[in-house]
C-alpha cells in the first residue's frame, strides 16, 4: 500500500551527526537557544502533519483537481481544511521575524518542514510554498507602511501570496513582459496586463491573496532593466478589514500533466490598484529575493518526491516475488520465486535512488544552514562568504534535485514494473507531479547557464574556489583512512573542474557560445563534486558512531561507497564532453551543435 513515513532518523543524522546544526546555529544570536531537542520536536510535528493530514489528500487532489467557474476556483476536497489546520498550528510563521508575528526559528527548520510537505502532497504545498519567499522579499524591499499592513497577515498565513512574472509571449525572458504600471497622485499605481502560470493565483483557502507583480512604469528602459515590482492585493485592505475587490480577475486555470490539485491560474489586471516595492526599474533585484527562495524550495520539492518514491519502491521490492535470484539463501532454495530486492538489477535501481536522496538531503540542509548564516552571522565577512556559497549552490540545488525528483520517480516506477503504470498503485502520480519542477522557477537549462556564466566565470571562479578549498580540507583529513581511494577520486575531480574552468574562461573570449553549450555538464560536475564531498564527510561521521547503531551507520558507509562506485563515474562522460567541445573551439572548428540546421535556417531567413 502506497504510504509516506517521515524519515526522522535520517533527518537527525544529517542535522545532528553530520552538520552539527545546533552548534552552527548557536553562533547566530537569534538562534542561540535552538538545540537538537527542539529541532527534532519540530521535525516530528511536521512529519505528523505531512503524513497524517496531507498525504491522504494527495490522491484525492490528483483525482478531483481544481474547479474553475466564473472567476472563482474551488480546490480539491480537504485542501482548504488542511490549510486552516496548517495556519492555526503556526507553520507559516516558523522562520519569520517575531516583529511581524513570526516564531523566529531558522530557515533550516523551514527546509525540514517543506521537505516533508513536498513528500506527502506536492500540489497542496504549492499554495503555502511561496509564502516565505514573499515574506523575505517584502521584509527586505518594501516600505514601512506596506510591511506593517501586509507582513503580519502573510507571516500568519492568513493571506497567501503569489509571484506574477510570466506572460504568454515571455516565458523566462522577463525583459519581454508588457504589463503596465501607471502612477497616481495618491502614491498608488494602476496595473494593467495579463499573467499566466500563476500558482495559487485564485483559491478558496484564504480570503485575500497578495500578488507580487512585475510590470513596467511609463518611460521605463527597455528589457529587464525597465522592470519594477508591485504589490497588488485581491482585496484592498480597509483598516483591519477587507475593502472592495481589486480589479484582478482569474480568467481560467490550466489543465496539466500533474499537480492537479494546484490551481495554476491565468490572471487579468485591469487598472488594478498596487504599490511599488523597492526602487523603480529595480524590480528584478527585489523579485530575485523571492525567486531564489523559490528555487531552493523547488529543489526541496524534488528531494521530497524522490524520498517518497524511494520509500515505496523499496517496500514493494521487499514484498514482490518474481523469478529466482542468482544467489539464493539456503532457506529459499525450495521457493518458486524470490523477492525482487534480491535481484542485482533491482538493487541498482534502489541504491541509485537512495544515494541521491540521502546525498541531496545533506546538500539541502547544508545550504539552509548557509542561508541562516548569511542572514544572521555577527561577522559580516562570514555573512558574505555564506551568501556567495549559497548563490553558487542554488542553481545546482534547483536543477539536480528536480532532475532526481523525476528520474527517481521513474526508477521507482521501474521497480514496480507493470503495476507501476497503474494509477491505483500511486507511483505514477509522483512521476507526473514531479516533472513540472524541472521547468518552473527557471528551467534547469537556464540554471546551468546561470551557474557557469554568472556564478563561476563572472567572478573569475572566486566563489567556486572558496567551495573547492573546503572540499580540499575534507580530502586532506580522509586521504589516509578507509575512504582514501574515494578521497583521491574527489581530489582529482576538484582539480579537473579547476582546469576546465580556466580553459572555458579563455576559450569564451573568442567563442561566447561555448559556455552555453557545456553549461549542463559543468553544473553536474560541480554538483557531483559537492555531493561526493558530503558523502565523504558522512562516511567519516558514520564510522565514528558505528557502535551506537551498527546497521544504520554501516548503511551510510555502504551508500557512500556506492555513490563513488556507481554514480560519480558519470563525471567521466561529462568531462569528456567538455573536453571535446574545448578542443573543437581551440582548433577553430564550428561550435554550433546544429550547424547544418542553423545554416539552413539562416539561409531561409536571408
N, C-alpha and C positions, 0 to 999 in steps of 0.2 A: 504494500500500500504506500502510495506516494506521501512523503512526510518531510518535515523540517525540524531538526534538532539544533538549537543554538550551540555552536562549537566552543563552549565556555572554557574547556580545558586548553584548547589551542590558543584561544584569546589570552588566557592567563600566561601561557608560555611566552607569547610574543611580548606582551606588555611588561610582565614581571621578570621573567628569566632572561630574555634576550635584550630588551631595550631599557630595563630598569626605569619604566615610565615615571613612577612616583619619585624616584631620585632626580630625574631630569626636571620634572615639574616643580619639585621643591625649590629649585633655583629661580623660579619665576614667582615674584611676590604675590600675584593674585591666586596662585595655586599651591601655596606653601603647605596647606592642610590636606591636600589630596594624597591619599595613601592607597595601598593595594586593596585594602578592605573596601574603601569607598568605590574604587574603580570596579571591582568585581560585583559589588552590590548594584551599581548602575547597569553593568552588563547583564546580570541575571534578570533584573526587572525588564530591561529592554528585550531580552530574549523571550521572556514570558509573554509580553505583549505581541511580539512578532509571531511566535509560534502558535499561541492560543487564540489571538484575535484576528491577525491579518492573514496568516496562511490559509485558514478555512475559507476566506473570501477570494482567494486567488483564482481558483477555477470558476467561481461564480462570476467574477468580473470579466473573465475571458469569454464565458458563455453568454452573459447578458449584455455586456458592453454598456456604453453610454447612449442615452436617447436625447435627440435634439428636436425641439418643436418651438417655432415662433420666437427664436432668440434665446430660449431657455434650455438648459442642459440638466438632465437628471442622471446622476451617477448610479452605478450598479447597486443592487440591494445590499445593505450593510455597510457600504463605504462611508456614508455620512455619519452613521453611528460610531464607527471605528474612529473617525477623525475627532468626533466630540470627546471620546474617551482619551484619545491621544493628547488633545489640548488640555483637558481637565487634569490630566496627570502631570502637566508641566513640561512635556518633552520638547515643544518648540523653543522654550526659553533656556534649554540646557546650557548652551555655550554662549549666552548673550550677556551683555553688560547689565549688572544689577541696577544701575542708574535708570534703566528703562524697563525694569521688571524681570531681568534675566536672572538665572541661577549662578552665573559667573564661573561655570565649570569649563575645563579645557576643550579645545577642538578635538583632542584625541578621543575623548569620550563620545563626542558627537559622531566621530567616524565609526566607532564601535556600534553605536545605535543604528546608523544608516546602513552599515553592512547587513545587519540582521533584518532591518525593514526591507531592504532590497532582496535579500534571500527569500523572504516569505511572500512578498507581493510587490513586484516591480511597478505595476500600473498604479496602485494606490499610493506608493511612495512618491510618484511624480507630483502629487499635489503639495505636500509639505516640503518637497525636495529643494525648492528654490527659496524657501523662507530665509535660511541662514545667509545665502548669498545676497538677497535683497536687504536684509538687516545690515550686513557688512558694508554694502555699497552706500546705503543711506547714512550709516553711522560715520563713515569716513568723508562723504562728499556733500551731504545735504546741509542746508542752513538750519539754524537752531529751531526756527518755528516749525519747519517740516519735521524735524526729528521729534519734537515734543508732541506733534499731532499724530504722527504715524508710527513711530518706532514702538511705543508701548503696545499697540494693537497687533503689530507684526510679531514682536517678541513673544507675546502671549499666545499667538496663533489664532487670535480672534478674527484677524483678517489674513487671508492668503495673498500671495504675490505672484506676479508673472514677469517674464523677461520678453519684451516685444521687440525683436530685432528683424526677423525675416520678412521679406516681401516676395511676391510671386516671381518677379523678374530678377531678384537679387537674393540668392541663397546665402552663401557665406561671404559674398563680396559686398560688404556693408557700404562701401563707397558708392554703390549704385542706388541706394534707397531714396525714395521720393516723398515720404511722409513729411508734411509741412507743419511748422510751429510759428504762429503769428503772435507776437507780444501784444498785451493790452496794458492800458494805463494803470490798472489795479495790481500789476505785478504778476498776473497770470499769463498764460498763453492759450491759444486755441489750436488744438492738434487735429489735422485732417489727413487721412490716408488709410491704407489697408495693410494689415499684417496677417501672416499665415503661420501655421505650425506652432501655435501658442499653447504650450502645455498648461492645462487648467485655466484657459482663457475665460471660460464660463463653467460654473459648477454650482451645486446646491449644498456645499459643505459650510460655507461661511457667508454671512450677509453682505460682506463687502470684499472687493478684490482690488489690490493695489498694483496697477500696471506700471512697469518701468519701461518707457518707450523711447527709442531712438528716432529723432526727426531732425529736420533742417530749419534753422531760422532764416528769415529773409536775408539775402545778400551773403549767405554763408559760402565759404570757399567750396569748390567742387571736391568730390571724392571724400575719403574718410576724414580729412581734416576739417570738414564742414558739418560734422555731426554733433548734435547736442543730446543730452539726456533729460527726460522729463518724467515726473510722477503724475500719473493720471488715474484717479480712483474710479471704480464703477459707480459708487455713490459719493456725492460731495458731503463731507462732514459739516454738520451744523452744531457747533459746540461739541457736547459729548454724544450727540445723537446723529443719526444719518439724515441728510437732507435729500435734495432731489437727485434723481437718476442722471448721471452724466451721459453725454452723447457718445457712448461706446456700445456697439451692438455686436453680438455674436451672430455671424451670418451662416454658420454651419460648423460641423465637426467632421474630421477626417475618418474614413473607414480604412483601417490599417491592417497590416500583416500581423501585428501583435499589439501588446499593451492596450487591449480593447477597453479596459476599464479607465484609461486615462483620456480625458476629453482634450484632444488636440484640436484647437479651435482656430477659426478664421475670425478676425475682429475688424470692424469698420469704425473708424474715428471720424465723426462729422462735427468739426469745431468743438471737440471735447475740451473741457477745462483742465489745464495741467499747470505744473510748476517746474521751473528749471531746477535741475540737480547739478551742482557743481558749476563750472565755468562754461560760458557759451563756446561752442565749437570744440569742446574738450570732452564730449560725451563718451567717446570710446575709452578714454583713460578712466573715467568713472565707472563705466559699464564693465571694464575688464576686471574690476574687483569681484563683481558678481559672476562674470564668465569664468574666471579662474576657479572660484569656489565651485561653480557648476561642473567644471572639468574634473576636479578632484572627486566630486560627488558621483559623477558618471563613471569614473574609474572604479569606484567602490560598488556601483551597481553591477559592473562586470564581475567583480570579485564575488558579490552576493549570488549572482546567477550561477557562477561556476561552483560555488560551495554546495548549493542545494542539488545541482546536477550530479556532483561527485557523490554526495551522501547517498542519493537514491540509486545510482548505478552500482555503487559498492554493495548496498543491501541486496539489490537484485542479483548481482553476481554470486553472492553467497548462498542464494536460495535456488537459483535456476539450474536444473540438471540437464546437461547436454553432452553427449559423447564421453568417451573415456580419455582421461588425461594421459599425457605421455609418460609421466611419472605418477604412480598411484600409491598411496599409503596402504599398508597391509590390510587394514580394516575395511577398505573399499574395493578390494580386488574381486569380490563376488557381485558387486553392484553393476547394473547395466549402464549407468551414466554417472558422471561426477559434476559437482557444482562448477559452473564455468569460470569461477575465480581461480581454479586450478590450472586453467589453460594459459600458457605464456602470452598469447595474443591479447587475452582479456587483461592480464596483469599489466601489460604495456599501456593499454588504454586507461586503466585505473591509476597507475603510477604517474602517467603524464598529467592527469587531472590533479592528482594530489600534490605533485611537486610544484605545479604552477599556483594552485590555490594557496598553499601554505607560504610559498615564496612571495606572492603578491600581498598576502596579509601582512607580512613583515614590512614590505615596502609601503603599504598604505599607512600603517601606524607609525613607522619611522617618519614619513612625510607629515603626518598630523602633528607629531611632536615638534618637527621643524617649524610648522606653522605657528604653534604655540610660542616657540622661542622667538620667531620672527616678530611676533606681535608684543611679547611681554618681557623678554630678557632685559635685565637692567643695563647690560653693556651694549652700546649702540653698534659696536663692531660685530658682536655675535649676532645681533638682530640682522645686520646687513648680510652677513655670511649665510645665515639660515634662509633669508629671503632669496638670495641668489641661488642656493641649492634647490629651494622649492620651485623656483622658476625653471630650473633645469629639469627637475623630475616631473613636473606637471604634464608635459606632453607625453612622456613615457607612461605615466600612470593612466592617462586618459586612453591612450592608444593600445598599449599591450594588455591592459586589464580588460578592456571591452572586447578586444580580439578573443581573449580567452573565455570571456563570458559566453560568446557564441560558439567558438570551436570546442570549448569544454562541454557545452551542452550537446554539441554534435557527437563528441566522443562518448558521452553518456548514453545518448540515443543508440549509438552503435553497440554498446554493451547490451542494451535491451533487445537488439535485433528487430525483427518484425513487430514485436509488441510495442517497441518504442515509437513506431509510426502511428499508433492508435491513440486517439485523443484521450480515452479514458485512463491511459497509463499515467499521463501527466507531464512526461518529459518533453513532448513536442511543443507544449506551450512555452517552456523555458527557452527552447531554441528560437521560436518566433519572437518572443518578447525581448530577448537579449540582442537581437540583430540591430535594432534601432540605435543602440548605444555607440556603435561604430560610426554612426553618421552624425548624430546631433552634437551640439557644442563644438563644432569644427570637426570635419571628417578626420579620420585617422591619417589620411594622406596630408592634410593641412597640418596636423600635429607634427608630422615628421619634418616637413619643411620649416615649421616654426622652431623645432629643436635645433636643426642643423644650421639654418641661416641666422636666426635671431638669438638663439641661446648659446651657440658654440662659436660660430665664425664671427659674429658681430663683436665679441669682446676678445678675439684672438685666442679663444679656448681657455680663458682665465677661470670661469666658473667650473668648467669641466675638469681642469687641472686640480682645483681645490677638492673636488669629489674624488678624483683618482688618487690624490695624496692620502685621503682617509682609507681608501681601499689598500694602498701600498702598506699602510701601517698595520692593517689586519694581516696581510700576507706575511709581513716580517715576523709576526707573532706565531704564525701557523706553519711556517715553511720547514720546521724540523719535527713536527708532530705527526700523528696518524693520517692527517689530511694534507701532507706535504706535496703529494703529486697534484692534488686539486689546487693547492695554493700556487704551485708553479704554473698550472694551466691558466689560472686567473691572472697571474703576473704577466704572462705572455699576451693575454687578451688586452689587458690595460695598455701595454706598450704598443700593441698593434693599433689600437684606437688612436693613441697619441700620434703615431706616424702617419696614419691615414688623414687625420685632421690637418696636419701640416701640408700634406700633398694636395688635399682638396682646396685648402685656402690658396695655395699657389696656383693651382690649375683654374680656379674660379675667376682669377683676374682676367684671363683671356677667354674663358668659357663659362659665362654666367649661368648657362643652363645646367651645367654639370651637377652642382649640389642638389638641384631639384630632382635629378634623375636617381640619385643614390640615397636620398634622404630616408626612405623607408628602411633600407639596410642599416644605415648609421643609427637610426633610432633603436632598432632591435639589438645592434651591437652594444650600444651604451646601456640599454635596458637589461640585457643579459649580464653584462658586467656587474651591474648593481645587484641584481638578484643573486648572482653567484657569490658576491661579497656577503650578502646577508645569510646565504646558506652556509658559507664558511664559518661565519660567526655563530650561527645556530648550532652547527655540529659541535663546535668547541664548548658551547654552553651545555649542550646535551651530554657530552662526555663528563663534564664536571658534576652533573646532577644525576648521573645514571643510576646510582644506588638508591635514590629516592623513589623511582618508578621505572624499573629496568625496561619493561616492554615499551612504554611511551617514549622514553628518551632514546632507546635504541632505534625506534622507528624514525625519529628525527635524523639520526646519523645516517640511516639507510637511505632515507629520502634525499638527503644532501648528496650522497654518492650517486644516487640515481640521476639527479639533476645534472651533475657533472658528466656522467657517463652517457646519458641518452638524450638530453635536451640541449645542453650547452654546445655540443658539436654543430648545432645549427649555425653557429657563428662562422664556422669554416666556409660554408657556402656564401654567407653574407660578405665575408672578407674577399672572397674570390670575385664576386660581382663588383664590389667597389674597385678592386684592383684592375679588373678587365676594363671598366669604364675609365679609370685614370690612365691606363696605358693607351687607350684609344685617343684620349684627349692629348696626351703628351706626344703622340705621333702625328697629331693634326688630323686625325680621321673624323668623319662626320659623327656628331653625337646624337642626332635626333633618333629616338627609339623607333619612330615610324617614318623613316626618311622617305621611302617611296610614296607612302600615303600622303605625307605632308607636302611632298613635291607636287603630286597630282592636285592636291587641294589648292596650293598656291597658284598653279597654272590655271585651274578652273576659275579662280577669282581675278586673274590678271586682265 
